[in-house]
Amino acid sequence: MGYQTRPDAGPLLNRILRGDCLAELKRIPTGSVDLVFADPPYNLQLAGELTRPDQSRVDAVNEHWDKFGSFADYDAFTRAWLTDCRRVLKPDGALWVIGSYHNIFRVGAILQDLGYWILNDVIWRKTNPMPNFRGRRFTNAHETLIWAAHGERSKYTFHYEAMKVFNDDLQMRSDWTLPLCTGPERLKDGEGTKVHPTQKPEALLHRVLLSSSNPGDVVLDPFFGTGTTGAAAKQLGRNFIGIERDPAYIAAAKKRLAQVSPSSPEDLEVTRSKREEPRVPFGAIVERGLLEPGTKLYDPARRHAAKVRADGSLSCRDATGSIHQIAARVQNLPACNGWTYWHFDAQGVLKPIDLLRQQVRAEMH
């Protein structure tokens, strides 16, 4: 794919492992995965067929993989796969799991019992939910995603600024409004029947992966189904490992993945926060000759001036200090960001010294 990969998981990258997830997870090396996205069985506990008012059958989830003998059985299964997912995650890795009211609260409790650190619960609000045909409950119009770090001290990935830009310069909220998977995206067999009853929209996985992983990262989906996670990962330049036991789902996923074209590396760059950028001391601006000793710096209104010294400090009247200390002193403030306060004169036009910092950062990449 053209991106840096992780050698410890190398032989498994961008492959679908056929088999039971509890067995196949054992094949994945400890600490080799950056992110897990899991769409486990919901244990819907459906009894009998669900029909519409006209008595036509609703295409619900009746597959054997969603059936468990008891809550205890489901909890044991959940604890087992979550335990191994935490083993294969890197210490700074994270996990997303999606579910409905049938299972997500049980999953959340087990996550905390195992030492995961819950970061957010995200509500996927469906624009086109299935109606409640029996009229005995509210229409179930959402599903819940839990985003959890490997542990409380994990330095997990989160592209806050990118998601803010994604959301028209507003903070991305924890309620996401997206339609169900329909139309051409919905995989169907030769008879027009859905290949998988709970296929998730690629838009949902796009948002998950964009917000909490980086190009080249390894994304594990232990319930791969028809490959939505793999398709989003491939397009966004991430590596994936999928686990699936149903041969029909695997065949559909492979066909789907073959049709996905990965984006170019330059198109995958995301907006990053200032905290993620390399630290550049003001002294580096001076030693590179971008500002010479003796150069005067000004505030935006030219009310205050300070001289640059050879060691990267500033002098102003009877005081010397860093760009931040002197900026705070002349304003009689406890603190101030000198990078945005001080400006240099470029042929009569004042420009912030932060432009010079950005120039040095660009040279460091």
C-alpha positions as CSV (number, residue, x, y, z in Angstrom):
1,M,0.0,0.0,0.0
2,G,3.0,2.3,0.2
3,Y,2.8,3.1,3.9
4,Q,5.1,2.1,6.8
5,T,3.8,-1.2,8.2
6,R,4.4,-3.0,11.5
7,P,6.8,-5.9,11.0
8,D,5.5,-7.9,14.0
9,A,2.0,-8.2,12.4
10,G,3.4,-8.2,8.8
11,P,2.3,-11.6,7.6
12,L,-1.3,-10.9,8.7
13,L,-1.7,-7.4,7.3
14,N,-4.5,-6.8,4.9
15,R,-5.8,-10.3,5.2
16,I,-9.0,-11.9,6.3
17,L,-8.4,-14.7,8.8
18,R,-11.1,-17.4,8.4
19,G,-12.2,-19.0,11.6
20,D,-13.7,-18.3,15.0
21,C,-12.6,-15.0,16.4
22,L,-11.4,-16.4,19.7
23,A,-9.2,-18.9,18.0
24,E,-7.8,-16.5,15.3
25,L,-7.1,-13.7,17.8
26,K,-4.4,-16.1,19.3
27,R,-2.5,-15.8,16.0
28,I,-2.0,-12.0,16.3
29,P,1.1,-10.9,18.1
30,T,0.8,-9.1,21.4
31,G,1.0,-5.3,21.1
32,S,0.8,-5.2,17.3
33,V,-2.5,-3.4,16.7
34,D,-3.2,0.3,16.8
35,L,-6.9,0.3,16.7
36,V,-9.8,-2.2,17.1
37,F,-13.2,-1.7,15.6
38,A,-15.6,-4.4,16.8
39,D,-19.2,-5.0,15.7
40,P,-20.0,-8.1,17.8
41,P,-23.2,-10.1,17.8
42,Y,-25.9,-8.1,19.6
43,N,-27.7,-11.1,21.2
44,L,-31.0,-9.7,20.0
45,Q,-33.0,-12.5,21.7
46,L,-35.6,-12.4,18.9
47,A,-38.4,-14.9,19.4
48,G,-40.2,-15.9,16.2
49,E,-40.6,-13.9,13.0
50,L,-41.2,-10.2,13.0
51,T,-43.9,-9.0,10.5
52,R,-45.2,-5.7,9.2
53,P,-48.9,-4.7,9.5
54,D,-49.5,-6.2,6.0
55,Q,-48.1,-9.5,7.4
56,S,-45.0,-9.3,5.2
57,R,-41.8,-10.6,6.9
58,V,-39.3,-8.2,8.2
59,D,-35.7,-9.0,7.2
60,A,-34.3,-9.0,10.7
61,V,-31.2,-10.6,12.3
62,N,-32.0,-14.4,12.7
63,E,-28.5,-15.8,12.0
64,H,-27.1,-18.5,14.2
65,W,-24.1,-16.3,15.2
66,D,-26.4,-13.9,17.1
67,K,-27.9,-16.6,19.3
68,F,-26.6,-17.3,22.8
69,G,-28.0,-19.6,25.5
70,S,-28.1,-17.1,28.3
71,F,-26.7,-13.7,29.4
72,A,-23.9,-15.6,31.2
73,D,-22.9,-17.3,27.9
74,Y,-22.9,-13.9,26.1
75,D,-20.9,-12.3,28.9
76,A,-18.3,-15.1,28.8
77,F,-17.9,-14.7,25.1
78,T,-17.6,-10.9,25.4
79,R,-15.0,-11.1,28.1
80,A,-13.0,-13.6,26.1
81,W,-12.7,-11.5,22.9
82,L,-12.2,-8.2,24.7
83,T,-9.4,-9.8,26.8
84,D,-7.5,-10.9,23.7
85,C,-8.2,-7.6,21.9
86,R,-6.6,-5.8,24.8
87,R,-3.6,-8.1,24.6
88,V,-3.0,-7.4,20.9
89,L,-3.5,-3.7,21.3
90,K,-0.5,-1.5,21.8
91,P,-0.3,0.3,25.1
92,D,-1.4,3.5,23.4
93,G,-4.0,1.8,21.2
94,A,-7.7,2.1,21.5
95,L,-10.9,0.2,20.7
96,W,-14.3,1.0,19.3
97,V,-17.3,-1.3,19.8
98,I,-20.8,-0.8,18.5
99,G,-24.0,-2.2,19.8
100,S,-27.7,-1.7,20.6
101,Y,-29.6,-1.6,23.9
102,H,-29.6,-5.4,23.9
103,N,-25.9,-5.7,24.5
104,I,-23.9,-2.4,24.8
105,F,-24.4,-1.9,28.5
106,R,-23.1,-5.4,29.2
107,V,-20.1,-4.8,26.9
108,G,-19.4,-1.5,28.6
109,A,-19.3,-3.0,32.1
110,I,-16.9,-5.8,30.9
111,L,-14.7,-3.2,29.2
112,Q,-14.2,-1.4,32.5
113,D,-13.7,-4.6,34.4
114,L,-10.8,-5.5,32.0
115,G,-9.0,-2.2,32.5
116,Y,-10.0,-0.4,29.3
117,W,-10.5,3.4,29.9
118,I,-13.7,4.7,28.3
119,L,-13.2,7.9,26.4
120,N,-16.6,8.6,24.9
121,D,-19.9,6.9,24.0
122,V,-21.0,8.0,20.6
123,I,-24.6,7.9,19.4
124,W,-25.1,6.9,15.8
125,R,-28.5,8.5,15.1
126,K,-30.0,6.8,12.0
127,T,-31.8,9.1,9.5
128,N,-33.8,6.1,8.2
129,P,-34.4,3.7,11.1
130,M,-36.6,0.6,10.8
131,P,-40.1,1.4,12.3
132,N,-41.4,-0.3,15.3
133,F,-44.0,-2.4,13.6
134,R,-45.7,-3.8,16.8
135,G,-46.3,-0.3,18.2
136,R,-45.3,-1.3,21.7
137,R,-42.1,0.6,22.1
138,F,-40.3,3.7,20.8
139,T,-38.8,3.4,17.3
140,N,-35.2,2.3,18.0
141,A,-33.4,5.0,15.9
142,H,-29.9,4.8,17.2
143,E,-26.9,2.6,18.1
144,T,-24.2,3.3,20.6
145,L,-20.5,3.2,20.0
146,I,-18.0,3.0,22.9
147,W,-14.5,4.4,22.3
148,A,-12.0,3.2,24.9
149,A,-8.3,3.4,25.3
150,H,-6.1,0.5,26.3
151,G,-5.8,1.9,29.7
152,E,-6.1,5.1,31.8
153,R,-2.6,6.3,30.9
154,S,-2.7,5.5,27.2
155,K,-1.6,8.3,24.8
156,Y,-4.3,7.4,22.3
157,T,-4.7,9.0,18.9
158,F,-7.3,11.7,18.4
159,H,-7.4,14.2,15.6
160,Y,-9.4,16.9,17.3
161,E,-8.5,19.6,14.8
162,A,-9.2,17.4,11.8
163,M,-12.6,16.5,13.1
164,K,-13.4,20.1,13.8
165,V,-12.5,21.1,10.2
166,F,-14.6,18.0,9.1
167,N,-17.5,19.5,11.0
168,D,-17.4,23.0,9.4
169,D,-15.1,24.4,12.2
170,L,-17.4,23.3,15.0
171,Q,-16.3,20.8,17.7
172,M,-17.3,17.3,16.6
173,R,-20.1,16.1,18.9
174,S,-20.7,12.7,20.3
175,D,-24.0,12.3,18.3
176,W,-23.5,11.4,14.7
177,T,-26.4,11.5,12.2
178,L,-25.9,9.1,9.4
179,P,-28.2,6.9,7.2
180,L,-28.3,3.2,7.3
181,C,-26.4,1.3,4.7
182,T,-28.7,1.4,1.6
183,G,-28.6,1.7,-2.2
184,P,-25.5,0.6,-4.2
185,E,-23.4,0.3,-1.0
186,R,-25.6,-2.4,0.3
187,L,-24.2,-5.8,-0.7
188,K,-26.7,-8.2,-2.2
189,D,-26.6,-11.7,-3.6
190,G,-27.8,-12.8,-7.1
191,E,-31.4,-13.0,-5.8
192,G,-31.3,-9.4,-4.4
193,T,-31.1,-10.6,-0.8
194,K,-28.8,-8.7,1.7
195,V,-25.5,-10.6,2.0
196,H,-25.2,-9.5,5.7
197,P,-28.1,-8.3,7.9
198,T,-26.1,-5.6,9.8
199,Q,-23.8,-4.2,7.2
200,K,-22.6,-0.8,8.6
201,P,-22.3,2.3,6.4
202,E,-18.7,3.1,5.2
203,A,-19.3,6.7,6.3
204,L,-19.4,5.5,9.9
205,L,-16.1,3.7,9.6
206,H,-14.6,6.6,7.7
207,R,-15.3,8.9,10.7
208,V,-14.0,6.4,13.2
209,L,-10.7,5.7,11.4
210,L,-10.1,9.3,10.5
211,S,-10.6,10.5,14.0
212,S,-8.6,7.9,15.9
213,S,-5.9,6.4,13.7
214,N,-3.1,7.4,11.4
215,P,-2.0,6.2,7.9
216,G,0.0,3.0,8.2
217,D,-1.7,2.0,11.4
218,V,-3.0,-1.5,11.9
219,V,-6.8,-1.8,12.4
220,L,-8.2,-5.0,13.6
221,D,-11.9,-6.1,13.1
222,P,-12.6,-9.4,14.9
223,F,-16.1,-9.5,13.4
224,F,-15.2,-8.6,9.8
225,G,-18.5,-9.5,8.1
226,T,-18.6,-8.2,4.5
227,G,-15.5,-6.0,5.1
228,T,-16.7,-2.4,5.8
229,T,-13.8,-1.8,8.1
230,G,-11.3,-3.2,5.6
231,A,-12.8,-1.0,2.8
232,A,-12.5,2.1,4.8
233,A,-9.0,1.2,6.1
234,K,-7.8,0.5,2.6
235,Q,-9.1,3.8,1.2
236,L,-7.6,5.8,4.1
237,G,-4.2,4.2,3.9
238,R,-4.5,2.0,7.1
239,N,-3.6,-1.7,7.2
240,F,-6.3,-4.1,8.4
241,I,-6.6,-7.5,9.9
242,G,-10.1,-9.1,9.6
243,I,-11.4,-12.2,11.3
244,E,-14.5,-13.9,9.9
245,R,-15.8,-17.4,9.9
246,D,-18.7,-17.3,7.3
247,P,-17.4,-18.1,3.8
248,A,-20.1,-16.2,2.1
249,Y,-19.2,-13.0,4.0
250,I,-15.6,-13.5,3.2
251,A,-16.2,-14.0,-0.5
252,A,-18.3,-10.8,-0.6
253,A,-15.6,-8.9,1.4
254,K,-12.8,-9.9,-0.9
255,K,-14.7,-8.9,-4.0
256,R,-15.5,-5.6,-2.3
257,L,-11.9,-4.9,-1.2
258,A,-10.6,-5.6,-4.7
259,Q,-12.7,-2.7,-6.0
260,V,-11.3,-0.1,-3.4
261,S,-8.6,2.2,-4.5
262,P,-6.4,3.7,-1.7
263,S,-5.9,7.4,-1.5
264,S,-2.5,8.9,-2.2
265,P,-0.4,9.7,0.9
266,E,-0.5,13.4,0.4
267,D,-4.3,13.3,0.3
268,L,-4.4,11.6,3.7
269,E,-2.8,14.4,5.6
270,V,-5.1,15.8,8.3
271,T,-5.3,19.1,10.2
272,R,-3.3,18.8,13.4
273,S,-3.3,20.8,16.6
274,K,-0.4,23.0,17.7
275,R,0.4,20.5,20.4
276,E,1.1,17.8,17.9
277,E,3.6,19.9,15.9
278,P,7.4,19.8,16.6
279,R,8.6,22.2,19.3
280,V,10.7,25.0,17.8
281,P,12.5,27.4,20.3
282,F,12.8,31.0,19.4
283,G,16.6,30.6,19.5
284,A,16.3,28.4,16.4
285,I,14.8,31.3,14.5
286,V,17.8,33.4,15.4
287,E,20.5,30.8,14.7
288,R,19.1,30.2,11.3
289,G,19.3,33.8,10.4
290,L,15.6,34.3,10.0
291,L,15.9,37.2,12.5
292,E,19.2,38.7,13.3
293,P,20.4,40.0,16.7
294,G,19.3,43.6,17.1
295,T,16.1,43.2,15.0
296,K,13.2,45.0,16.6
297,L,9.9,43.2,17.3
298,Y,6.6,44.9,17.8
299,D,3.1,44.2,19.1
300,P,0.4,44.4,16.4
301,A,-0.3,48.1,17.2
302,R,3.4,49.1,17.5
303,R,2.8,50.3,21.1
304,H,5.7,48.2,22.4
305,A,9.0,47.2,20.9
306,A,11.7,44.8,21.9
307,K,15.1,43.8,20.5
308,V,16.2,40.3,19.6
309,R,19.4,39.1,21.3
310,A,21.8,36.5,20.1
311,D,20.7,33.8,22.6
312,G,17.0,34.1,21.5
313,S,16.0,36.3,24.4
314,L,14.4,39.8,24.0
315,S,15.4,43.0,25.7
316,C,12.9,45.7,26.4
317,R,13.8,48.8,28.4
318,D,15.1,47.5,31.7
319,A,14.2,43.9,31.3
320,T,15.3,40.8,29.4
321,G,13.7,37.4,29.0
322,S,12.0,35.0,26.6
323,I,9.5,36.1,24.0
324,H,6.7,35.0,26.3
325,Q,8.1,36.7,29.5
326,I,8.6,40.1,27.8
327,A,5.3,40.0,26.0
328,A,3.6,39.4,29.4
329,R,5.7,42.1,31.1
330,V,4.9,45.0,28.7
331,Q,1.2,44.2,29.1
332,N,1.4,43.7,32.8
333,L,-0.1,40.2,32.4
334,P,0.8,37.0,34.2
335,A,1.4,35.2,30.9
336,C,1.3,35.7,27.1
337,N,2.0,33.7,24.0
338,G,5.0,35.5,22.5
339,W,4.7,33.7,19.1
340,T,1.4,35.4,18.3
341,Y,2.1,38.7,20.2
342,W,5.4,39.7,18.6
343,H,5.7,40.8,15.0
344,F,8.6,41.6,12.7
345,D,8.6,44.4,10.1
346,A,8.7,43.0,6.5
347,Q,9.1,46.0,4.3
348,G,6.6,48.1,6.3
349,V,4.2,45.3,7.0
350,L,4.0,43.7,10.4
351,K,4.0,39.9,10.3
352,P,3.8,37.5,13.3
353,I,7.0,35.7,14.2
354,D,4.9,32.5,14.3
355,L,5.2,32.5,10.5
356,L,8.9,31.9,10.9
357,R,8.2,29.1,13.3
358,Q,6.0,27.5,10.7
359,Q,8.8,27.8,8.1
360,V,11.2,26.0,10.4
361,R,8.6,23.3,11.1
362,A,8.1,22.7,7.4
363,E,11.8,22.2,6.9
364,M,11.8,19.6,9.7
365,H,9.3,17.3,7.9
